[in-house]
C-alpha cells in the first residue's frame, strides 16, 4: 500500500503491516518517508484512542496542512479494541491518496 500526494510517495508498506481503523489505513512509522511530515499544532483527542498528533504533509508540490495524524500514546483500551498496538502509526486525510 502507498500513500501519495501528486505522485510523490509519502508512505509505503505491505498491507499486512498496516492497521485498518474506522475506514483509515494506519501505516507503521518505519513506512513513512523521512522528511515528508512536519508537526502541526492542531490539537485533537479521540474519546477512545487518546491525544492525536497531527502532521503537515510536505512534498515538492506543496504542503497539505494536517494531512496526517497519529496517536503516540494510546489509551490501553484502544489497543484492546483494535487487537494490536498501533501507537505512532500514521493515517492520512483526504488530499493524500492511499491505495494498493
Buried (B, 14 or more C-beta within 10 A) or exposed (E): BBBBBEEBBBBEBEEEEBBEBEEBBBBBEEBBBEEBBEEBEEEEEBEEBBEBBBBBBBBEEEEBEBBBBBBEEBBEEBBEEBEEEBBBBBBBBEEBEBEE
